[in-house]
């Protein structure tokens, strides 16, 4: 049976995990896997990249070691204003986002 510890172990081993792959591997429903993953995301043990079925999950350590994994639109949105010029306020929001998601309790 799958549990949160096994999910974290697989994320550490493989780098990225997908809920559909976990459901097939452990022969459980995708909804059950999604519930476990949602709890791990809420506790900041996993980071969700993407949306809906195309999303995958990574450990914060993996994101630190592989910053290119973050979507480029993340950087475009936070670091540039609508005119395409550098926006200081969005930079501060980006820094807070990274601290909150990658530094555990430091962002609180």
C-alpha positions, 0 to 999 in steps of 0.5 A: 500500500502506498503512503506519504513516506513511500511517495517522498522516497520515490520523489527522492529517488526519481526526482519527479513524480506523477500522480497517475504513475503512482496510482498505476504502480501501486494499483490504487485510485488516482484520487487517493494518490492525489489526496496524499500528495495534496497533504504533502504539498500543504505541508511543503514537503513537495512542490507542485509544478504545472496544472491539472493532469500534466502536473508533477511533483518535486522535492524542495531540494530537487528544485534548489538543485534544478532551478530550470525546472520552474516554469519560465512564465514564473520568472516572466510574471514576477520579474517583468511588468506588463511593459516587459520592463523589470518590476521591483515589486514583482521581484520582491514577491518572487523572492518571498515565494521562493523563500516560502516554498524552498526554505521551510519555516523561514518564509513565515 
